[in-house]
Structures are given as C-alpha cells and as structure tokens.
Amino acid sequence: MPLSEPYSIAYETVTRAENVFLRLRTDSGIVGCGCAAPDEKITGETASQVLGVLQEEAPAFLVGADPLLLTKLLESIRAPLAANPSARAAVDMALYDILGKVAGLPLWQILGGYRESIRTSITVGIQAVDATVAKARELIGRGFTSLKIKGGVSLEEDVERVLKVREAVGPEIELRFDANQGFTVEQSISFVEATASAQLELLEQPVARAQLEALEKVTRGVSIPVMADESLMSLRDAFRLARGEMVDMVNIKLMKVGGISDALQINSVALSAGLESMVGCMDEAGLAIAAGLHFALSRPNVYYADLDGHLDLLNDPTRDAVILRNGILYPTGKPGIGFDIPEA
C-alpha cells in the first residue's frame, strides 16, 4: 500500500507499507481475521518472510486445533515464530477475533471493557519548520487535539519546530515528541530544557534502543516523562525497564511484542511498576489498528493511544475497521475485532 503522503523519521523515509492479512477458517463457518505489519528495522521481518512462516510454519500448529484454546495455540507457535513477532501478532488477532465472534461480543469487552473510546495522537514527520507548522494547523483543523512531532536529526531544528508548532496551535493541543533514537543523553537534556515553554507531554525513545543506561540517564535528567518504544520488544524488556526504573512510560505495539496476549502481560508489568502505557502502531492497516484499539479500551493504565498508522495508507481493504471522529477512535461495535477482510 503506497502512502498518500510519505513521511520521514530519524533513520528513514517511508513511502509505502506492506501488510500481510490472515484468515483462520473454522469448520463452524466463523472466520478470524488478523494482520501483520512487518518492519525490517524494528521487527526484523520482511513481508515475504511473514507470508512464508504463515503459509509454511503456522498451519502445522493451527490446522485441526480448537481455536478457543487460544493460549495453548499461541504458546505452540511462540518458539517456531520467535523471530517473527508481527506474524505471531496476526495469528493472535485472528484467534481473538474468533473468540469474540463465538461469544458475540466486541473484543474490548471480553478483554476487560474499561472504556468505549480513546483519543489518538497523529504524527507529523520530519520536514522543514514552516511545513511542520502548516501540517500541524491542517491536522488541528481536521479535529485532532494531540500531535506527535518526529525529530532526532537536528537538535536545533527540532527545538525550533516544537516552539513554532506550539505558537501556532495554542496551549490546548497536546504535543508529544519522538526522537526515534536520534539523540544522545546530552542532546536529550538540552532539547527538553530548550522546549520547556512548549510544555511537551512526553519525550519518546530519545536514545538508541540498546542504550538502556543512557535511557535511564535521560529519564532522571529531564523534567517531562520519558517513554520507551524501540527499547521495548518483549516481556523481558518490560521487566528490565521497570525493574531499573529506566523510563516513566512504555509504548506497547502489537507488531513488536507478538500480539494482544503479550501486550496484556507487558501492560501488567507496567502497571505493577507504576508506568503509564501507550498503545502505538507501525504502518498498519485498519484491521491491525482495530486490534490495538481493543487492547487500549480494555485496560485503565493504557492512558494514551498513537493509532494513526492506517490514515495515509492507500487501497487499505480494512480501513473501516475503526471509526475516527475528531481525533477520537471508536470500535465498530461488531463482535470480535469488528471487521471481516473482504474476499479477493
């Protein structure tokens, strides 16, 4: 799927996205739908690799099995698909979709049913300052009230971008900043100090994913909450981050962690450590966004959502899997994830 508007982050420019859709058919006629959004730099997968393991590896564990034995099935594919978290996420979604359809309930209610909708931020990629300000104004005009500004390439330009955007959108709009691993500790601290008047809500993944000590130094050295994104890929990562009090917040993405089941476990670790959670996304079709939304609606400490990965995808057959009104996301209200992938 090409993007209607390419965007840049600290380490790449994105012009298109490849997703792999999955159907699990049951002998009772119920079909579970899932979606994988691999990213070679983040999940370590390509779309062809995901397609391969779903066609060649997963059937040995799934075909003929009871789909309601969800935990058993997900554990059975954990080792064979260990290097393919987005492929596991697709299977996970499809099994949860079946569960919801059997129960006749939307998935968010089955998972916990805490809230009925959630506000999402929308991302402004790296571009010239004037273009950033113009894009911010456009998004506010479309009803969004929370903006995530990307940076991490030029400290000076990042500071100017944030200050100019705040000036343009006023004090009521939430501003978040994501450096996508582009800063050092010193740059992170300087950035937060220089943008203090903009009242940023949070600073996301300021340093390289493996530099956990540096991440901790930033957290202890700045006055706003620091969020881990690329540093959080698994339940073990969540435990390490929480145990060391290295961050204030975590960004849980289904594609990174392997699906809803693992996301729930990671979120429990965050809750026990007093960390706030955000559900985020990759360049995901609407179906995958819907799965993330159901997770977010089910848990009280998932305070934030960054579920905008589908908005610029052209030819997304599952675009209507979520409902967006004035920056607020709603599920469709149908059983399971709430959307069936159209037959080709």
Contacts in CASP RR format, 6 or more apart in sequence:
PFRMAT RR
TARGET T0000
AUTHOR 0000-0000-0000
METHOD contacts of the structure
MODEL  1
MPLSEPYSIAYETVTRAENVFLRLRTDSGIVGCGCAAPDEKITGETASQV
LGVLQEEAPAFLVGADPLLLTKLLESIRAPLAANPSARAAVDMALYDILG
KVAGLPLWQILGGYRESIRTSITVGIQAVDATVAKARELIGRGFTSLKIK
GGVSLEEDVERVLKVREAVGPEIELRFDANQGFTVEQSISFVEATASAQL
ELLEQPVARAQLEALEKVTRGVSIPVMADESLMSLRDAFRLARGEMVDMV
NIKLMKVGGISDALQINSVALSAGLESMVGCMDEAGLAIAAGLHFALSRP
NVYYADLDGHLDLLNDPTRDAVILRNGILYPTGKPGIGFDIPEA
1 16 0 8 1.000
1 17 0 8 1.000
1 18 0 8 1.000
1 19 0 8 1.000
1 285 0 8 1.000
1 313 0 8 1.000
1 314 0 8 1.000
1 315 0 8 1.000
1 316 0 8 1.000
2 15 0 8 1.000
2 16 0 8 1.000
2 313 0 8 1.000
2 314 0 8 1.000
2 315 0 8 1.000
3 14 0 8 1.000
3 15 0 8 1.000
3 16 0 8 1.000
3 17 0 8 1.000
3 283 0 8 1.000
3 312 0 8 1.000
3 313 0 8 1.000
3 314 0 8 1.000
4 312 0 8 1.000
4 313 0 8 1.000
4 314 0 8 1.000
5 312 0 8 1.000
6 13 0 8 1.000
6 14 0 8 1.000
6 15 0 8 1.000
7 13 0 8 1.000
7 14 0 8 1.000
7 123 0 8 1.000
7 125 0 8 1.000
7 126 0 8 1.000
7 150 0 8 1.000
7 312 0 8 1.000
8 14 0 8 1.000
8 125 0 8 1.000
8 126 0 8 1.000
8 127 0 8 1.000
8 150 0 8 1.000
9 125 0 8 1.000
9 126 0 8 1.000
9 150 0 8 1.000
9 151 0 8 1.000
9 178 0 8 1.000
9 180 0 8 1.000
10 126 0 8 1.000
10 150 0 8 1.000
10 151 0 8 1.000
10 152 0 8 1.000
10 153 0 8 1.000
10 179 0 8 1.000
10 180 0 8 1.000
10 181 0 8 1.000
10 182 0 8 1.000
11 41 0 8 1.000
11 180 0 8 1.000
11 181 0 8 1.000
11 182 0 8 1.000
12 41 0 8 1.000
14 283 0 8 1.000
17 37 0 8 1.000
17 282 0 8 1.000
17 283 0 8 1.000
17 284 0 8 1.000
17 313 0 8 1.000
18 37 0 8 1.000
18 38 0 8 1.000
18 46 0 8 1.000
18 47 0 8 1.000
19 35 0 8 1.000
19 36 0 8 1.000
19 37 0 8 1.000
19 47 0 8 1.000
19 283 0 8 1.000
19 284 0 8 1.000
19 285 0 8 1.000
19 288 0 8 1.000
20 35 0 8 1.000
20 36 0 8 1.000
20 38 0 8 1.000
20 47 0 8 1.000
20 50 0 8 1.000
20 51 0 8 1.000
20 54 0 8 1.000
20 86 0 8 1.000
20 87 0 8 1.000
20 90 0 8 1.000
21 33 0 8 1.000
21 34 0 8 1.000
21 35 0 8 1.000
21 90 0 8 1.000
21 285 0 8 1.000
21 287 0 8 1.000
21 317 0 8 1.000
21 318 0 8 1.000
21 341 0 8 1.000
22 33 0 8 1.000
22 34 0 8 1.000
22 35 0 8 1.000
22 36 0 8 1.000
22 54 0 8 1.000
22 90 0 8 1.000
22 91 0 8 1.000
22 93 0 8 1.000
22 94 0 8 1.000
23 31 0 8 1.000
23 32 0 8 1.000
23 33 0 8 1.000
23 34 0 8 1.000
23 94 0 8 1.000
23 341 0 8 1.000
24 31 0 8 1.000
24 32 0 8 1.000
24 33 0 8 1.000
24 34 0 8 1.000
24 62 0 8 1.000
24 67 0 8 1.000
24 91 0 8 1.000
24 94 0 8 1.000
24 95 0 8 1.000
24 98 0 8 1.000
25 31 0 8 1.000
25 32 0 8 1.000
26 32 0 8 1.000
26 67 0 8 1.000
26 98 0 8 1.000
30 98 0 8 1.000
30 101 0 8 1.000
30 102 0 8 1.000
31 98 0 8 1.000
31 340 0 8 1.000
32 67 0 8 1.000
32 94 0 8 1.000
32 95 0 8 1.000
32 97 0 8 1.000
32 98 0 8 1.000
32 101 0 8 1.000
33 93 0 8 1.000
33 94 0 8 1.000
33 97 0 8 1.000
33 287 0 8 1.000
33 318 0 8 1.000
33 337 0 8 1.000
33 339 0 8 1.000
33 340 0 8 1.000
33 341 0 8 1.000
34 90 0 8 1.000
34 91 0 8 1.000
34 93 0 8 1.000
34 94 0 8 1.000
34 97 0 8 1.000
34 287 0 8 1.000
34 288 0 8 1.000
34 291 0 8 1.000
34 337 0 8 1.000
34 341 0 8 1.000
35 89 0 8 1.000
35 90 0 8 1.000
35 93 0 8 1.000
35 284 0 8 1.000
35 285 0 8 1.000
35 286 0 8 1.000
35 287 0 8 1.000
35 288 0 8 1.000
35 291 0 8 1.000
35 318 0 8 1.000
36 45 0 8 1.000
36 47 0 8 1.000
36 50 0 8 1.000
36 54 0 8 1.000
36 86 0 8 1.000
36 87 0 8 1.000
36 89 0 8 1.000
36 90 0 8 1.000
36 255 0 8 1.000
36 288 0 8 1.000
37 86 0 8 1.000
37 255 0 8 1.000
37 281 0 8 1.000
37 282 0 8 1.000
37 283 0 8 1.000
37 284 0 8 1.000
37 285 0 8 1.000
37 288 0 8 1.000
38 44 0 8 1.000
38 45 0 8 1.000
38 46 0 8 1.000
38 47 0 8 1.000
38 49 0 8 1.000
38 50 0 8 1.000
38 84 0 8 1.000
38 86 0 8 1.000
38 87 0 8 1.000
38 255 0 8 1.000
39 45 0 8 1.000
39 86 0 8 1.000
39 255 0 8 1.000
39 282 0 8 1.000
39 283 0 8 1.000
40 46 0 8 1.000
42 230 0 8 1.000
42 255 0 8 1.000
42 256 0 8 1.000
42 282 0 8 1.000
43 84 0 8 1.000
43 85 0 8 1.000
43 86 0 8 1.000
43 255 0 8 1.000
43 256 0 8 1.000
43 282 0 8 1.000
44 83 0 8 1.000
45 83 0 8 1.000
45 84 0 8 1.000
45 85 0 8 1.000
45 86 0 8 1.000
45 87 0 8 1.000
49 84 0 8 1.000
49 87 0 8 1.000
50 84 0 8 1.000
50 86 0 8 1.000
50 87 0 8 1.000
50 90 0 8 1.000
53 80 0 8 1.000
53 81 0 8 1.000
53 84 0 8 1.000
53 87 0 8 1.000
54 87 0 8 1.000
54 90 0 8 1.000
54 91 0 8 1.000
57 77 0 8 1.000
57 80 0 8 1.000
57 81 0 8 1.000
58 77 0 8 1.000
58 80 0 8 1.000
58 81 0 8 1.000
58 87 0 8 1.000
58 91 0 8 1.000
61 73 0 8 1.000
61 76 0 8 1.000
61 77 0 8 1.000
61 80 0 8 1.000
62 73 0 8 1.000
62 77 0 8 1.000
62 91 0 8 1.000
65 72 0 8 1.000
65 73 0 8 1.000
67 73 0 8 1.000
67 95 0 8 1.000
67 98 0 8 1.000
67 99 0 8 1.000
68 98 0 8 1.000
68 99 0 8 1.000
68 102 0 8 1.000
70 95 0 8 1.000
70 96 0 8 1.000
70 99 0 8 1.000
70 261 0 8 1.000
71 261 0 8 1.000
73 91 0 8 1.000
73 95 0 8 1.000
74 88 0 8 1.000
74 91 0 8 1.000
74 92 0 8 1.000
74 95 0 8 1.000
74 261 0 8 1.000
77 88 0 8 1.000
77 91 0 8 1.000
78 88 0 8 1.000
81 87 0 8 1.000
81 88 0 8 1.000
81 91 0 8 1.000
85 233 0 8 1.000
85 255 0 8 1.000
85 256 0 8 1.000
85 257 0 8 1.000
85 258 0 8 1.000
85 259 0 8 1.000
86 255 0 8 1.000
86 258 0 8 1.000
86 282 0 8 1.000
88 258 0 8 1.000
88 259 0 8 1.000
89 254 0 8 1.000
89 255 0 8 1.000
89 257 0 8 1.000
89 258 0 8 1.000
89 259 0 8 1.000
89 260 0 8 1.000
89 288 0 8 1.000
89 291 0 8 1.000
92 254 0 8 1.000
92 258 0 8 1.000
92 259 0 8 1.000
92 260 0 8 1.000
92 261 0 8 1.000
92 262 0 8 1.000
93 254 0 8 1.000
93 259 0 8 1.000
93 260 0 8 1.000
93 287 0 8 1.000
93 288 0 8 1.000
93 291 0 8 1.000
93 337 0 8 1.000
96 107 0 8 1.000
96 110 0 8 1.000
96 260 0 8 1.000
96 261 0 8 1.000
96 291 0 8 1.000
96 294 0 8 1.000
96 336 0 8 1.000
96 337 0 8 1.000
97 107 0 8 1.000
97 336 0 8 1.000
97 337 0 8 1.000
97 338 0 8 1.000
98 336 0 8 1.000
99 107 0 8 1.000
99 110 0 8 1.000
99 336 0 8 1.000
100 106 0 8 1.000
100 107 0 8 1.000
100 110 0 8 1.000
100 335 0 8 1.000
100 336 0 8 1.000
101 335 0 8 1.000
101 336 0 8 1.000
103 110 0 8 1.000
103 335 0 8 1.000
103 336 0 8 1.000
104 335 0 8 1.000
104 336 0 8 1.000
105 335 0 8 1.000
105 336 0 8 1.000
106 294 0 8 1.000
106 331 0 8 1.000
106 332 0 8 1.000
106 333 0 8 1.000
106 334 0 8 1.000
106 335 0 8 1.000
106 336 0 8 1.000
106 338 0 8 1.000
107 260 0 8 1.000
107 291 0 8 1.000
107 294 0 8 1.000
107 298 0 8 1.000
107 331 0 8 1.000
107 336 0 8 1.000
107 337 0 8 1.000
107 338 0 8 1.000
108 293 0 8 1.000
108 294 0 8 1.000
108 295 0 8 1.000
108 297 0 8 1.000
108 298 0 8 1.000
108 331 0 8 1.000
110 336 0 8 1.000
111 260 0 8 1.000
111 264 0 8 1.000
111 294 0 8 1.000
111 295 0 8 1.000
111 297 0 8 1.000
111 298 0 8 1.000
111 299 0 8 1.000
112 298 0 8 1.000
112 299 0 8 1.000
113 297 0 8 1.000
113 298 0 8 1.000
114 297 0 8 1.000
114 298 0 8 1.000
114 299 0 8 1.000
114 300 0 8 1.000
115 297 0 8 1.000
116 297 0 8 1.000
116 330 0 8 1.000
117 297 0 8 1.000
117 328 0 8 1.000
117 329 0 8 1.000
117 330 0 8 1.000
118 293 0 8 1.000
118 296 0 8 1.000
118 297 0 8 1.000
118 302 0 8 1.000
118 305 0 8 1.000
118 328 0 8 1.000
118 329 0 8 1.000
119 145 0 8 1.000
119 146 0 8 1.000
119 305 0 8 1.000
119 327 0 8 1.000
119 328 0 8 1.000
119 329 0 8 1.000
120 144 0 8 1.000
120 146 0 8 1.000
120 305 0 8 1.000
120 306 0 8 1.000
120 307 0 8 1.000
120 308 0 8 1.000
120 324 0 8 1.000
120 327 0 8 1.000
120 328 0 8 1.000
120 329 0 8 1.000
121 144 0 8 1.000
121 146 0 8 1.000
121 147 0 8 1.000
121 148 0 8 1.000
121 174 0 8 1.000
121 176 0 8 1.000
121 304 0 8 1.000
121 305 0 8 1.000
121 306 0 8 1.000
121 308 0 8 1.000
122 139 0 8 1.000
122 144 0 8 1.000
122 146 0 8 1.000
122 147 0 8 1.000
122 148 0 8 1.000
122 308 0 8 1.000
122 311 0 8 1.000
122 327 0 8 1.000
123 147 0 8 1.000
123 148 0 8 1.000
123 149 0 8 1.000
123 150 0 8 1.000
123 178 0 8 1.000
123 306 0 8 1.000
123 308 0 8 1.000
123 309 0 8 1.000
124 132 0 8 1.000
124 135 0 8 1.000
124 136 0 8 1.000
124 139 0 8 1.000
124 147 0 8 1.000
124 148 0 8 1.000
124 149 0 8 1.000
124 150 0 8 1.000
124 165 0 8 1.000
125 132 0 8 1.000
125 135 0 8 1.000
125 149 0 8 1.000
125 150 0 8 1.000
125 151 0 8 1.000
126 150 0 8 1.000
126 151 0 8 1.000
126 152 0 8 1.000
126 153 0 8 1.000
127 135 0 8 1.000
129 157 0 8 1.000
129 160 0 8 1.000
129 161 0 8 1.000
129 164 0 8 1.000
132 149 0 8 1.000
132 161 0 8 1.000
132 164 0 8 1.000
132 165 0 8 1.000
133 161 0 8 1.000
133 164 0 8 1.000
133 165 0 8 1.000
133 168 0 8 1.000
136 147 0 8 1.000
136 149 0 8 1.000
136 165 0 8 1.000
136 168 0 8 1.000
136 169 0 8 1.000
137 168 0 8 1.000
137 169 0 8 1.000
139 147 0 8 1.000
140 147 0 8 1.000
140 169 0 8 1.000
140 173 0 8 1.000
142 327 0 8 1.000
143 326 0 8 1.000
143 327 0 8 1.000
144 326 0 8 1.000
144 327 0 8 1.000
145 172 0 8 1.000
145 173 0 8 1.000
145 174 0 8 1.000
145 326 0 8 1.000
145 327 0 8 1.000
146 173 0 8 1.000
146 174 0 8 1.000
146 175 0 8 1.000
146 176 0 8 1.000
146 201 0 8 1.000
146 327 0 8 1.000
147 165 0 8 1.000
147 169 0 8 1.000
147 173 0 8 1.000
147 174 0 8 1.000
147 175 0 8 1.000
147 176 0 8 1.000
148 176 0 8 1.000
148 177 0 8 1.000
148 178 0 8 1.000
148 204 0 8 1.000
148 306 0 8 1.000
149 158 0 8 1.000
149 161 0 8 1.000
149 162 0 8 1.000
149 165 0 8 1.000
149 175 0 8 1.000
149 176 0 8 1.000
149 177 0 8 1.000
149 178 0 8 1.000
150 178 0 8 1.000
150 180 0 8 1.000
151 158 0 8 1.000
151 161 0 8 1.000
151 177 0 8 1.000
151 178 0 8 1.000
151 179 0 8 1.000
151 180 0 8 1.000
151 182 0 8 1.000
152 158 0 8 1.000
152 179 0 8 1.000
152 180 0 8 1.000
152 182 0 8 1.000
152 183 0 8 1.000
153 182 0 8 1.000
155 183 0 8 1.000
155 187 0 8 1.000
155 190 0 8 1.000
155 191 0 8 1.000
158 177 0 8 1.000
158 179 0 8 1.000
158 191 0 8 1.000
159 191 0 8 1.000
159 194 0 8 1.000
159 195 0 8 1.000
162 175 0 8 1.000
162 177 0 8 1.000
162 195 0 8 1.000
162 198 0 8 1.000
162 200 0 8 1.000
163 195 0 8 1.000
163 197 0 8 1.000
163 198 0 8 1.000
165 175 0 8 1.000
165 198 0 8 1.000
166 175 0 8 1.000
166 197 0 8 1.000
166 198 0 8 1.000
166 199 0 8 1.000
169 175 0 8 1.000
171 199 0 8 1.000
174 201 0 8 1.000
175 198 0 8 1.000
175 199 0 8 1.000
175 200 0 8 1.000
175 201 0 8 1.000
176 200 0 8 1.000
176 201 0 8 1.000
176 202 0 8 1.000
176 204 0 8 1.000
176 306 0 8 1.000
177 191 0 8 1.000
177 195 0 8 1.000
177 200 0 8 1.000
177 202 0 8 1.000
177 203 0 8 1.000
177 204 0 8 1.000
178 204 0 8 1.000
178 205 0 8 1.000
178 229 0 8 1.000
179 188 0 8 1.000
179 191 0 8 1.000
179 203 0 8 1.000
179 204 0 8 1.000
179 205 0 8 1.000
179 206 0 8 1.000
179 207 0 8 1.000
180 204 0 8 1.000
180 205 0 8 1.000
180 229 0 8 1.000
180 230 0 8 1.000
181 205 0 8 1.000
181 206 0 8 1.000
181 207 0 8 1.000
181 208 0 8 1.000
181 209 0 8 1.000
181 230 0 8 1.000
182 206 0 8 1.000
182 207 0 8 1.000
182 208 0 8 1.000
183 191 0 8 1.000
183 206 0 8 1.000
183 207 0 8 1.000
183 218 0 8 1.000
184 207 0 8 1.000
184 214 0 8 1.000
185 207 0 8 1.000
185 214 0 8 1.000
185 217 0 8 1.000
185 218 0 8 1.000
187 206 0 8 1.000
188 203 0 8 1.000
188 206 0 8 1.000
188 207 0 8 1.000
188 218 0 8 1.000
188 222 0 8 1.000
189 218 0 8 1.000
189 221 0 8 1.000
189 222 0 8 1.000
191 203 0 8 1.000
191 206 0 8 1.000
192 200 0 8 1.000
192 203 0 8 1.000
192 222 0 8 1.000
192 223 0 8 1.000
192 224 0 8 1.000
193 222 0 8 1.000
196 223 0 8 1.000
200 224 0 8 1.000
201 224 0 8 1.000
201 225 0 8 1.000
202 224 0 8 1.000
202 225 0 8 1.000
202 226 0 8 1.000
202 227 0 8 1.000
202 248 0 8 1.000
202 249 0 8 1.000
203 218 0 8 1.000
203 222 0 8 1.000
203 224 0 8 1.000
203 225 0 8 1.000
203 226 0 8 1.000
203 227 0 8 1.000
204 226 0 8 1.000
204 227 0 8 1.000
204 229 0 8 1.000
204 251 0 8 1.000
205 227 0 8 1.000
205 228 0 8 1.000
205 229 0 8 1.000
205 230 0 8 1.000
205 231 0 8 1.000
205 251 0 8 1.000
206 215 0 8 1.000
206 218 0 8 1.000
206 226 0 8 1.000
207 214 0 8 1.000
207 215 0 8 1.000
207 218 0 8 1.000
208 214 0 8 1.000
209 230 0 8 1.000
209 231 0 8 1.000
210 231 0 8 1.000
212 231 0 8 1.000
212 240 0 8 1.000
212 241 0 8 1.000
212 246 0 8 1.000
215 226 0 8 1.000
215 228 0 8 1.000
215 231 0 8 1.000
215 246 0 8 1.000
215 247 0 8 1.000
216 244 0 8 1.000
216 245 0 8 1.000
216 246 0 8 1.000
216 247 0 8 1.000
218 226 0 8 1.000
219 226 0 8 1.000
219 245 0 8 1.000
219 246 0 8 1.000
219 247 0 8 1.000
219 248 0 8 1.000
225 248 0 8 1.000
225 249 0 8 1.000
225 276 0 8 1.000
226 247 0 8 1.000
226 248 0 8 1.000
226 249 0 8 1.000
227 247 0 8 1.000
227 248 0 8 1.000
227 249 0 8 1.000
227 250 0 8 1.000
227 251 0 8 1.000
227 278 0 8 1.000
228 237 0 8 1.000
228 241 0 8 1.000
228 246 0 8 1.000
228 247 0 8 1.000
228 249 0 8 1.000
228 250 0 8 1.000
228 251 0 8 1.000
229 251 0 8 1.000
229 253 0 8 1.000
231 237 0 8 1.000
231 241 0 8 1.000
231 247 0 8 1.000
232 238 0 8 1.000
232 241 0 8 1.000
232 250 0 8 1.000
232 251 0 8 1.000
232 252 0 8 1.000
232 256 0 8 1.000
232 257 0 8 1.000
232 266 0 8 1.000
233 256 0 8 1.000
233 257 0 8 1.000
234 257 0 8 1.000
234 262 0 8 1.000
234 266 0 8 1.000
235 257 0 8 1.000
235 262 0 8 1.000
235 265 0 8 1.000
235 266 0 8 1.000
235 269 0 8 1.000
238 250 0 8 1.000
238 266 0 8 1.000
238 269 0 8 1.000
238 270 0 8 1.000
239 269 0 8 1.000
240 246 0 8 1.000
241 247 0 8 1.000
241 250 0 8 1.000
241 275 0 8 1.000
242 269 0 8 1.000
242 270 0 8 1.000
242 272 0 8 1.000
242 273 0 8 1.000
242 274 0 8 1.000
242 275 0 8 1.000
243 273 0 8 1.000
245 273 0 8 1.000
247 275 0 8 1.000
248 275 0 8 1.000
248 276 0 8 1.000
249 275 0 8 1.000
249 276 0 8 1.000
249 277 0 8 1.000
249 278 0 8 1.000
249 304 0 8 1.000
250 266 0 8 1.000
250 270 0 8 1.000
250 275 0 8 1.000
250 276 0 8 1.000
250 277 0 8 1.000
250 278 0 8 1.000
251 277 0 8 1.000
251 278 0 8 1.000
251 279 0 8 1.000
251 280 0 8 1.000
251 306 0 8 1.000
252 263 0 8 1.000
252 266 0 8 1.000
252 267 0 8 1.000
252 270 0 8 1.000
252 277 0 8 1.000
252 278 0 8 1.000
252 279 0 8 1.000
252 280 0 8 1.000
252 295 0 8 1.000
252 302 0 8 1.000
253 279 0 8 1.000
253 280 0 8 1.000
253 281 0 8 1.000
253 282 0 8 1.000
254 260 0 8 1.000
254 263 0 8 1.000
254 279 0 8 1.000
254 281 0 8 1.000
254 288 0 8 1.000
254 291 0 8 1.000
254 292 0 8 1.000
254 295 0 8 1.000
255 281 0 8 1.000
255 282 0 8 1.000
255 284 0 8 1.000
255 288 0 8 1.000
257 263 0 8 1.000
257 266 0 8 1.000
259 291 0 8 1.000
260 291 0 8 1.000
260 292 0 8 1.000
260 294 0 8 1.000
260 295 0 8 1.000
263 279 0 8 1.000
263 292 0 8 1.000
263 295 0 8 1.000
264 295 0 8 1.000
264 299 0 8 1.000
267 277 0 8 1.000
267 295 0 8 1.000
267 299 0 8 1.000
267 301 0 8 1.000
267 302 0 8 1.000
270 276 0 8 1.000
270 277 0 8 1.000
270 301 0 8 1.000
271 277 0 8 1.000
271 299 0 8 1.000
271 301 0 8 1.000
274 301 0 8 1.000
275 301 0 8 1.000
276 301 0 8 1.000
276 303 0 8 1.000
276 304 0 8 1.000
277 299 0 8 1.000
277 301 0 8 1.000
277 302 0 8 1.000
277 303 0 8 1.000
277 304 0 8 1.000
278 302 0 8 1.000
278 303 0 8 1.000
278 304 0 8 1.000
278 305 0 8 1.000
278 306 0 8 1.000
279 292 0 8 1.000
279 293 0 8 1.000
279 295 0 8 1.000
279 296 0 8 1.000
279 302 0 8 1.000
279 304 0 8 1.000
279 305 0 8 1.000
279 306 0 8 1.000
279 307 0 8 1.000
280 292 0 8 1.000
280 305 0 8 1.000
280 306 0 8 1.000
280 307 0 8 1.000
281 288 0 8 1.000
281 289 0 8 1.000
281 292 0 8 1.000
281 306 0 8 1.000
281 307 0 8 1.000
281 308 0 8 1.000
281 309 0 8 1.000
281 310 0 8 1.000
282 288 0 8 1.000
282 309 0 8 1.000
283 309 0 8 1.000
283 313 0 8 1.000
284 309 0 8 1.000
284 310 0 8 1.000
285 310 0 8 1.000
285 313 0 8 1.000
285 316 0 8 1.000
285 317 0 8 1.000
285 318 0 8 1.000
285 319 0 8 1.000
285 321 0 8 1.000
286 310 0 8 1.000
286 313 0 8 1.000
286 316 0 8 1.000
286 318 0 8 1.000
286 319 0 8 1.000
286 320 0 8 1.000
286 321 0 8 1.000
286 322 0 8 1.000
286 339 0 8 1.000
287 318 0 8 1.000
287 321 0 8 1.000
287 337 0 8 1.000
287 339 0 8 1.000
287 341 0 8 1.000
288 310 0 8 1.000
289 307 0 8 1.000
289 309 0 8 1.000
289 310 0 8 1.000
289 321 0 8 1.000
289 322 0 8 1.000
289 329 0 8 1.000
290 318 0 8 1.000
290 321 0 8 1.000
290 322 0 8 1.000
290 331 0 8 1.000
290 332 0 8 1.000
290 337 0 8 1.000
290 338 0 8 1.000
290 339 0 8 1.000
291 337 0 8 1.000
292 307 0 8 1.000
293 305 0 8 1.000
293 307 0 8 1.000
293 322 0 8 1.000
293 329 0 8 1.000
293 331 0 8 1.000
294 331 0 8 1.000
294 336 0 8 1.000
294 337 0 8 1.000
295 302 0 8 1.000
296 302 0 8 1.000
296 305 0 8 1.000
296 307 0 8 1.000
297 331 0 8 1.000
305 329 0 8 1.000
307 322 0 8 1.000
307 329 0 8 1.000
310 316 0 8 1.000
310 318 0 8 1.000
310 319 0 8 1.000
310 322 0 8 1.000
311 324 0 8 1.000
313 319 0 8 1.000
317 341 0 8 1.000
317 342 0 8 1.000
318 339 0 8 1.000
318 341 0 8 1.000
320 332 0 8 1.000
320 339 0 8 1.000
321 332 0 8 1.000
321 337 0 8 1.000
321 338 0 8 1.000
321 339 0 8 1.000
322 329 0 8 1.000
322 330 0 8 1.000
322 331 0 8 1.000
322 332 0 8 1.000
323 329 0 8 1.000
323 330 0 8 1.000
323 331 0 8 1.000
323 332 0 8 1.000
324 330 0 8 1.000
331 338 0 8 1.000
332 338 0 8 1.000
332 339 0 8 1.000
END
